[in-house]
Amino acid sequence: MFQKYFFHRLLYRLRRNVFPKEKDVWFKKETNTRINKLVKTIIGLQKHKDLLVGECRDSFNTLEALLLKIKSLLKEQNYSELNKIEISFLNNLIVEVYECFHDTEIKKKKTMSEIKKRLEFYGVDPDIKISTSHRPERGEALAKADIEKFSKKRLLTYFHGTDHPSRSWYHIGGFFRTAYKAGLIEISKNLPTQTRIYLLRLIGVYIGDNVTIGKNVQFDYFYPELIRIEDNVVIGNNTKLWTHDFSIKKYAFAPLTIHSEVVIEDNCFVGPVEIGKNVRVKSHSVVLRNIPERLKVYDNADPQYIKFLEKAMSGTAYEKLVHKFVHWVMSLCKIIPYDPVPKDIPLIGRLPFIERLPAINLKNRLHKLLGVKIKGHITSAPRVYIDAVHPELVEIGDKTLIGDGVIFRPYDLNGNPTKIIVGNNCKIGSESIIMGCNIGDNSQISIRSVVVGNVPKNVIAGGVPAKVISRNTEAQPFK
């Protein structure tokens, strides 16, 4: 964790030490200090030089040699030779090396290597498979052709063999690293913009110049360093930027790139895609495919979904108070592991009796305390809202995954209290609304769907209202 923290701090220091363009810069007192900082930064980055290839490595070596030369000339006060050095050339080298370390392919390879090592540490065979099953609504063949048409590099990389997310999330990101990133992301949500950007840069998010990030923007906890936001980008409030897909027995990740001059309005959901220059993403849109530069406005918000959302969140004062309390408590326990102590905690995690201690299950205990019927072991993401008046009408089956911001409202369309029954081994996509209905075993609900009727077993359903899209061919009970 700390190695990664200092690596990103070095990169941030590298970018900040670009020189002003005045010709007499070498006579300034702070120049010597800045050069010394740059030299220390380059020395610190040397052990990561193996990540660079080709031109990037050449640029790194050139910058290293040039900085040592400048340091020597400053010590000798040889200003005639220093004036021969083009400041713009030095600045371009600094920015180029900074960009190289933030290159998407470099980050993806480093991330893949990290995950492989972690899975091998836990005795999991890291079988890597490229898949497009995160876009099931178009079918496997159409989705694959669509992705390849835009960019082959943006395919999700799936690692098979991970356990249920509640018991294996730290296998992928590491317990301390994920907790550290999650902590900084949560702290940054309501801070001033510049402080927020500084904290996000510390955990590896590439953020260009003149970027505005709204309040309560949710960055990916596991690998936020795969997010790249270029110059003059505006991101609205309550937007989610995701680089991963965590399902039973598999984990997937891919980079998310937002090019310059992009405006993303409030309440959007952006997956691991590439958004071209000068694109405007309208509010409440769900972006799960690449947006080319020629498409100036992207709007796939469903007016019916927004109506259901407003209705679902317009409860009584008592309901709102309970929701606020539950949200506050869950925000404290969202990064607490379900297992008692992960194995990768030094010394303590390797003690044999630790694994035999009972699981913590804070979220499940909280839900049960409210009256929700939970059968077995489930995973619920942050900001899950359960009706405060009739929580006892919500029943959730074993090994079910509940995405971020899902709302459970146990009523029919006429407002009559109706039971919600979610089967075993289900997956409910983020920000979906579940009304009074039955969802069969091994079924999946797509992101931002509204489920008002029963969903059969072993299917993928989505939309407003949710309809069956296809069979869930990947459905398999968790063992």
PLY file of the C-alpha trace (Angstrom):
ply
format ascii 1.0
element vertex 479
property float x
property float y
property float z
element edge 478
property int vertex1
property int vertex2
end_header
0.00 0.00 0.00
2.64 2.53 1.07
4.84 1.71 -1.92
1.95 2.56 -4.23
1.18 5.71 -2.25
4.75 7.01 -2.57
4.88 6.04 -6.26
1.86 8.24 -7.01
3.25 11.04 -4.85
6.46 10.95 -6.90
4.47 11.23 -10.12
2.46 14.14 -8.75
5.68 15.91 -7.71
7.12 15.33 -11.19
4.16 17.08 -12.84
4.18 20.03 -10.41
7.84 20.87 -11.11
7.39 22.11 -14.67
9.44 25.32 -15.09
8.17 28.79 -16.09
9.23 29.88 -19.56
11.27 32.95 -18.57
14.82 33.02 -19.94
16.36 34.02 -16.62
14.89 31.00 -14.77
18.39 29.67 -13.96
19.19 32.76 -11.86
16.21 32.23 -9.54
16.88 30.89 -6.03
14.10 28.25 -6.14
15.48 26.67 -9.34
18.16 24.72 -7.45
15.55 23.38 -5.00
13.23 22.35 -7.81
16.01 20.55 -9.72
17.02 18.66 -6.57
13.40 17.56 -6.08
13.20 16.41 -9.69
16.44 14.43 -9.36
15.15 12.72 -6.19
11.87 11.97 -7.96
13.62 10.37 -10.93
15.81 8.28 -8.59
12.65 7.14 -6.79
11.00 6.16 -10.09
14.02 4.18 -11.33
12.79 0.91 -9.80
9.54 1.29 -11.79
11.42 1.91 -15.06
10.79 -1.68 -16.17
7.14 -0.68 -16.78
8.27 1.60 -19.61
9.01 0.44 -23.14
10.44 1.98 -26.30
10.18 5.77 -26.54
8.99 6.09 -22.94
12.13 4.46 -21.58
14.29 6.63 -23.86
12.51 9.77 -22.59
13.08 8.68 -19.00
16.83 8.14 -19.60
17.13 11.48 -21.46
15.39 13.35 -18.63
17.58 11.66 -16.02
20.80 12.61 -17.87
19.58 16.19 -18.50
18.64 16.77 -14.84
22.03 15.51 -13.62
23.73 17.82 -16.13
21.66 20.83 -14.98
22.38 20.00 -11.34
26.12 19.93 -12.06
26.02 23.23 -14.03
24.03 24.95 -11.26
26.61 23.83 -8.71
29.37 25.32 -10.89
27.20 28.42 -11.60
27.91 27.95 -15.30
25.02 30.09 -16.56
26.35 30.42 -20.12
25.92 26.66 -20.62
22.60 26.64 -18.76
21.18 29.30 -21.09
21.81 26.95 -24.01
19.30 24.46 -22.54
15.78 24.92 -23.91
13.32 25.19 -21.01
10.49 24.02 -23.27
12.50 20.85 -24.07
12.95 20.13 -20.34
9.25 20.74 -19.63
8.17 18.51 -22.52
10.37 15.70 -21.21
8.91 16.03 -17.68
5.31 15.93 -19.00
6.15 13.07 -21.39
7.57 10.88 -18.60
4.57 11.72 -16.40
2.21 10.71 -19.24
4.19 7.51 -19.85
3.69 6.28 -16.29
-0.03 7.04 -16.62
-0.32 5.20 -19.94
-3.41 2.95 -20.04
-1.62 -0.14 -21.32
1.14 0.16 -18.70
-1.44 0.44 -15.92
-3.46 -2.47 -17.28
-0.39 -4.74 -17.46
0.68 -3.73 -13.96
-2.83 -4.35 -12.61
-3.04 -7.74 -14.33
0.31 -8.74 -12.85
-0.79 -7.61 -9.36
-4.05 -9.57 -9.50
-2.27 -12.69 -10.75
0.19 -12.56 -7.86
-2.62 -12.11 -5.34
-4.67 -14.99 -6.74
-1.60 -17.25 -6.73
-0.95 -16.23 -3.11
-4.43 -17.50 -2.20
-4.00 -20.70 -4.20
-6.38 -19.63 -6.97
-5.53 -20.50 -10.57
-5.61 -17.09 -12.33
-7.17 -18.34 -15.59
-7.46 -15.19 -17.73
-10.22 -14.92 -20.28
-11.34 -12.00 -22.45
-15.10 -11.72 -22.39
-17.90 -9.30 -23.30
-20.56 -10.70 -21.02
-20.91 -7.32 -19.28
-23.08 -6.28 -22.26
-25.55 -9.18 -22.40
-28.42 -7.09 -23.78
-26.95 -7.20 -27.29
-25.90 -10.82 -27.32
-22.34 -12.15 -27.15
-21.50 -11.85 -30.87
-22.96 -8.35 -31.37
-21.44 -7.03 -28.15
-18.00 -8.38 -29.09
-18.18 -6.87 -32.59
-19.34 -3.55 -31.12
-16.42 -3.41 -28.68
-13.81 -4.41 -31.25
-15.14 -1.76 -33.62
-14.35 1.00 -31.13
-11.28 -0.28 -29.32
-9.81 -3.74 -28.79
-7.87 -2.45 -25.79
-11.05 -1.76 -23.78
-12.17 -5.38 -23.40
-12.75 -6.43 -19.82
-10.18 -8.90 -18.56
-11.87 -11.63 -16.54
-10.14 -13.59 -13.80
-12.00 -16.80 -13.06
-11.80 -18.65 -9.78
-12.44 -15.93 -7.19
-14.97 -16.79 -4.48
-18.10 -14.93 -3.51
-17.21 -11.18 -3.43
-17.98 -10.76 0.26
-15.27 -13.31 1.07
-12.76 -12.59 -1.68
-12.72 -8.85 -2.47
-9.37 -8.43 -0.72
-7.92 -11.26 -2.88
-8.19 -8.82 -5.81
-7.31 -5.42 -4.38
-5.66 -6.23 -1.06
-7.23 -5.46 2.32
-5.09 -2.47 3.31
-4.86 -1.02 -0.19
-8.60 -1.17 -0.83
-9.39 0.24 2.64
-6.88 3.07 2.10
-8.28 3.95 -1.35
-11.89 3.68 -0.16
-11.10 5.92 2.81
-9.55 8.68 0.68
-12.36 8.47 -1.88
-15.04 8.79 0.81
-13.20 11.65 2.55
-12.78 13.52 -0.75
-16.46 13.46 -1.72
-17.49 16.64 0.11
-14.18 18.51 0.20
-13.33 21.57 -1.94
-12.58 20.68 -5.58
-8.82 21.23 -5.49
-8.39 19.19 -2.28
-10.54 16.45 -3.77
-8.41 16.33 -6.92
-5.20 16.25 -4.85
-6.41 13.22 -2.84
-7.57 11.41 -5.97
-4.20 11.97 -7.62
-2.54 10.42 -4.57
-4.33 7.12 -5.22
-3.32 7.15 -8.88
-6.24 8.72 -10.76
-4.90 10.66 -13.74
-6.54 14.10 -13.64
-5.58 16.77 -16.17
-5.78 20.56 -15.91
-8.99 22.59 -15.35
-11.01 19.55 -14.27
-14.16 20.03 -12.17
-15.43 17.07 -10.14
-18.81 17.43 -8.43
-19.80 16.30 -4.95
-20.39 12.68 -4.02
-18.73 11.33 -7.19
-18.05 7.63 -6.60
-14.67 6.43 -7.92
-13.81 2.74 -8.17
-12.37 1.37 -4.90
-10.25 -1.47 -6.30
-8.18 0.12 -9.07
-8.92 3.86 -9.37
-5.53 4.27 -11.05
-7.14 2.84 -14.21
-9.27 6.01 -14.46
-7.92 8.72 -16.76
-9.59 12.16 -16.88
-8.00 14.58 -19.36
-8.06 18.41 -19.51
-11.17 20.63 -19.19
-13.55 17.86 -18.10
-16.64 18.48 -15.96
-18.14 15.61 -13.92
-21.50 16.23 -12.25
-22.69 15.34 -8.77
-23.53 11.76 -7.74
-21.86 10.22 -10.80
-20.23 6.78 -10.57
-16.96 5.93 -12.37
-16.46 2.15 -12.41
-13.53 0.04 -13.66
-14.57 -3.39 -12.37
-17.27 -6.05 -12.48
-17.39 -8.40 -9.50
-19.54 -11.52 -9.90
-19.61 -14.94 -8.31
-16.54 -16.94 -9.34
-15.13 -14.14 -11.52
-13.70 -10.64 -11.37
-13.19 -8.28 -14.30
-11.49 -4.93 -14.84
-10.76 -2.50 -17.68
-9.52 1.10 -17.98
-11.88 4.10 -18.05
-10.73 7.03 -20.20
-12.51 10.40 -20.42
-10.93 12.60 -23.10
-10.71 16.40 -22.99
-13.64 18.84 -23.17
-16.16 16.21 -21.97
-19.14 17.18 -19.80
-20.82 14.46 -17.74
-23.98 15.71 -16.08
-25.39 14.65 -12.68
-26.40 11.12 -11.65
-24.66 9.27 -14.50
-23.22 5.76 -14.34
-20.00 5.31 -16.35
-18.42 1.88 -16.73
-14.95 0.95 -18.04
-15.25 2.64 -21.44
-13.63 5.37 -23.55
-15.46 8.68 -24.04
-14.25 10.76 -27.01
-13.50 14.49 -27.06
-16.21 17.17 -26.79
-18.96 14.71 -25.82
-21.79 15.79 -23.50
-23.34 12.97 -21.45
-26.83 13.93 -20.31
-27.98 13.39 -16.72
-29.12 9.91 -15.55
-27.38 8.24 -18.52
-25.77 4.81 -18.24
-22.54 4.55 -20.25
-21.50 0.92 -20.78
-20.05 1.23 -24.27
-17.47 3.48 -25.89
-18.69 6.88 -27.09
-16.92 8.07 -30.27
-15.84 11.67 -30.70
-18.34 12.31 -33.50
-21.28 11.72 -31.13
-21.60 15.16 -29.52
-24.50 14.38 -27.16
-25.10 11.01 -25.48
-28.46 10.54 -23.79
-29.92 7.15 -22.89
-31.72 8.20 -19.69
-35.11 6.56 -19.30
-37.83 9.07 -18.24
-39.83 6.21 -16.73
-36.87 5.23 -14.54
-36.54 8.83 -13.27
-40.26 8.86 -12.38
-39.92 5.59 -10.47
-36.79 6.91 -8.73
-38.51 10.09 -7.57
-41.47 8.07 -6.31
-39.23 5.52 -4.57
-37.27 8.21 -2.73
-40.25 10.39 -1.77
-41.14 8.68 1.49
-42.38 10.10 4.77
-40.16 12.09 7.12
-39.77 8.96 9.25
-38.65 6.87 6.27
-36.13 9.52 5.20
-34.71 9.69 8.72
-34.33 5.91 8.92
-32.75 5.81 5.45
-30.31 8.52 6.48
-29.38 6.63 9.65
-28.93 3.31 7.79
-26.86 5.02 5.09
-24.62 6.60 7.76
-24.08 3.29 9.59
-23.44 1.38 6.35
-20.96 4.01 5.20
-18.93 3.16 8.30
-19.00 -0.60 7.76
-18.79 -0.72 3.96
-15.11 -1.71 3.92
-15.29 -4.13 6.86
-14.51 -7.67 5.63
-16.99 -10.48 6.07
-14.26 -12.92 6.98
-12.87 -12.26 10.48
-9.36 -11.30 9.33
-8.00 -11.56 5.76
-4.92 -13.74 5.29
-2.80 -10.94 3.88
-2.70 -8.98 7.14
0.91 -9.40 8.30
1.44 -11.87 11.17
-2.11 -11.76 12.55
-3.82 -13.05 9.39
-1.61 -16.12 9.27
-2.49 -17.41 12.75
-4.41 -20.69 12.30
-7.18 -19.98 14.84
-8.11 -16.67 13.16
-9.88 -18.40 10.25
-12.07 -20.36 12.67
-13.53 -17.22 14.24
-17.12 -16.30 13.26
-17.60 -13.93 10.32
-18.36 -10.29 11.08
-21.22 -9.70 8.60
-21.98 -6.17 9.84
-24.16 -5.22 6.87
-26.22 -8.41 7.06
-26.65 -7.99 10.81
-27.80 -4.41 10.30
-30.37 -5.48 7.71
-31.63 -8.28 9.94
-31.92 -5.82 12.81
-34.25 -3.75 10.61
-36.40 -6.84 9.99
-35.14 -7.94 6.57
-35.19 -11.73 6.08
-31.74 -12.82 4.86
-31.19 -16.48 4.13
-27.54 -17.40 4.36
-24.78 -15.13 3.12
-25.27 -12.12 0.83
-23.17 -9.18 -0.39
-24.73 -5.71 -0.43
-22.86 -2.68 -1.76
-23.03 0.81 -0.18
-26.14 3.00 -0.37
-28.66 0.14 -0.51
-32.06 1.54 0.53
-34.66 -0.76 2.09
-38.16 0.48 2.86
-38.29 1.72 6.46
-42.03 1.04 6.95
-42.18 -2.61 5.81
-38.62 -4.03 5.91
-40.07 -7.38 7.04
-41.58 -7.81 3.55
-38.11 -8.03 1.97
-36.59 -11.51 1.70
-33.16 -12.10 0.12
-31.75 -15.54 -0.74
-28.33 -17.04 -0.16
-25.24 -15.95 -2.20
-27.00 -12.92 -3.72
-25.12 -9.79 -4.85
-26.83 -6.40 -4.44
-25.24 -3.52 -6.34
-24.58 0.06 -5.29
-27.67 2.20 -4.64
-30.34 -0.49 -5.12
-33.76 0.48 -3.72
-36.20 -2.09 -2.29
-39.81 -0.85 -2.19
-42.20 -3.68 -1.15
-45.32 -2.25 -2.81
-47.24 -2.91 -6.00
-47.99 -0.18 -8.55
-51.15 0.77 -6.63
-49.19 1.36 -3.40
-50.35 -1.80 -1.60
-47.68 -3.55 0.56
-46.38 -6.57 -1.40
-43.64 -9.01 -0.51
-40.26 -8.94 -2.31
-38.59 -12.36 -2.61
-35.11 -12.51 -4.18
-33.91 -16.08 -4.84
-30.51 -17.66 -4.28
-27.40 -16.79 -6.29
-28.94 -13.67 -7.87
-27.21 -10.47 -8.98
-29.02 -7.12 -8.86
-27.36 -4.35 -10.86
-26.51 -0.98 -9.34
-29.25 1.64 -8.84
-32.08 -0.75 -9.73
-35.50 -0.36 -8.13
-37.15 -3.56 -6.90
-40.92 -3.32 -6.31
-43.15 -6.08 -4.89
-42.17 -9.16 -6.94
-40.40 -12.54 -6.98
-36.95 -12.93 -8.59
-36.03 -16.56 -9.33
-32.77 -18.33 -8.46
-29.63 -17.64 -10.54
-31.15 -14.58 -12.26
-29.48 -11.24 -13.00
-31.04 -7.77 -13.10
-29.24 -5.21 -15.31
-28.09 -1.78 -14.10
-30.85 0.79 -13.43
-33.76 -1.53 -14.07
-37.19 -1.26 -12.46
-38.60 -4.68 -11.53
-42.39 -4.56 -11.06
-43.28 -8.14 -12.06
-41.98 -11.62 -11.35
-38.68 -12.71 -12.93
-38.23 -16.46 -13.64
-35.17 -18.55 -12.76
-31.87 -18.55 -14.72
-32.52 -15.43 -16.83
-31.07 -11.95 -17.39
-33.69 -9.20 -17.14
-33.48 -5.43 -17.53
-35.24 -2.24 -18.57
-38.14 -0.12 -17.30
-40.18 -2.11 -16.52
-37.76 -5.06 -16.46
-38.25 -7.74 -19.12
-36.40 -10.98 -19.81
-33.47 -10.34 -22.17
-31.86 -13.77 -22.39
-31.03 -16.95 -20.55
-28.33 -16.67 -17.90
-25.93 -19.23 -19.38
-23.23 -18.45 -16.81
-25.49 -19.18 -13.84
-23.90 -21.64 -11.44
-24.57 -22.11 -7.74
-21.81 -20.95 -5.43
-20.08 -23.85 -3.73
0 1
1 2
2 3
3 4
4 5
5 6
6 7
7 8
8 9
9 10
10 11
11 12
12 13
13 14
14 15
15 16
16 17
17 18
18 19
19 20
20 21
21 22
22 23
23 24
24 25
25 26
26 27
27 28
28 29
29 30
30 31
31 32
32 33
33 34
34 35
35 36
36 37
37 38
38 39
39 40
40 41
41 42
42 43
43 44
44 45
45 46
46 47
47 48
48 49
49 50
50 51
51 52
52 53
53 54
54 55
55 56
56 57
57 58
58 59
59 60
60 61
61 62
62 63
63 64
64 65
65 66
66 67
67 68
68 69
69 70
70 71
71 72
72 73
73 74
74 75
75 76
76 77
77 78
78 79
79 80
80 81
81 82
82 83
83 84
84 85
85 86
86 87
87 88
88 89
89 90
90 91
91 92
92 93
93 94
94 95
95 96
96 97
97 98
98 99
99 100
100 101
101 102
102 103
103 104
104 105
105 106
106 107
107 108
108 109
109 110
110 111
111 112
112 113
113 114
114 115
115 116
116 117
117 118
118 119
119 120
120 121
121 122
122 123
123 124
124 125
125 126
126 127
127 128
128 129
129 130
130 131
131 132
132 133
133 134
134 135
135 136
136 137
137 138
138 139
139 140
140 141
141 142
142 143
143 144
144 145
145 146
146 147
147 148
148 149
149 150
150 151
151 152
152 153
153 154
154 155
155 156
156 157
157 158
158 159
159 160
160 161
161 162
162 163
163 164
164 165
165 166
166 167
167 168
168 169
169 170
170 171
171 172
172 173
173 174
174 175
175 176
176 177
177 178
178 179
179 180
180 181
181 182
182 183
183 184
184 185
185 186
186 187
187 188
188 189
189 190
190 191
191 192
192 193
193 194
194 195
195 196
196 197
197 198
198 199
199 200
200 201
201 202
202 203
203 204
204 205
205 206
206 207
207 208
208 209
209 210
210 211
211 212
212 213
213 214
214 215
215 216
216 217
217 218
218 219
219 220
220 221
221 222
222 223
223 224
224 225
225 226
226 227
227 228
228 229
229 230
230 231
231 232
232 233
233 234
234 235
235 236
236 237
237 238
238 239
239 240
240 241
241 242
242 243
243 244
244 245
245 246
246 247
247 248
248 249
249 250
250 251
251 252
252 253
253 254
254 255
255 256
256 257
257 258
258 259
259 260
260 261
261 262
262 263
263 264
264 265
265 266
266 267
267 268
268 269
269 270
270 271
271 272
272 273
273 274
274 275
275 276
276 277
277 278
278 279
279 280
280 281
281 282
282 283
283 284
284 285
285 286
286 287
287 288
288 289
289 290
290 291
291 292
292 293
293 294
294 295
295 296
296 297
297 298
298 299
299 300
300 301
301 302
302 303
303 304
304 305
305 306
306 307
307 308
308 309
309 310
310 311
311 312
312 313
313 314
314 315
315 316
316 317
317 318
318 319
319 320
320 321
321 322
322 323
323 324
324 325
325 326
326 327
327 328
328 329
329 330
330 331
331 332
332 333
333 334
334 335
335 336
336 337
337 338
338 339
339 340
340 341
341 342
342 343
343 344
344 345
345 346
346 347
347 348
348 349
349 350
350 351
351 352
352 353
353 354
354 355
355 356
356 357
357 358
358 359
359 360
360 361
361 362
362 363
363 364
364 365
365 366
366 367
367 368
368 369
369 370
370 371
371 372
372 373
373 374
374 375
375 376
376 377
377 378
378 379
379 380
380 381
381 382
382 383
383 384
384 385
385 386
386 387
387 388
388 389
389 390
390 391
391 392
392 393
393 394
394 395
395 396
396 397
397 398
398 399
399 400
400 401
401 402
402 403
403 404
404 405
405 406
406 407
407 408
408 409
409 410
410 411
411 412
412 413
413 414
414 415
415 416
416 417
417 418
418 419
419 420
420 421
421 422
422 423
423 424
424 425
425 426
426 427
427 428
428 429
429 430
430 431
431 432
432 433
433 434
434 435
435 436
436 437
437 438
438 439
439 440
440 441
441 442
442 443
443 444
444 445
445 446
446 447
447 448
448 449
449 450
450 451
451 452
452 453
453 454
454 455
455 456
456 457
457 458
458 459
459 460
460 461
461 462
462 463
463 464
464 465
465 466
466 467
467 468
468 469
469 470
470 471
471 472
472 473
473 474
474 475
475 476
476 477
477 478
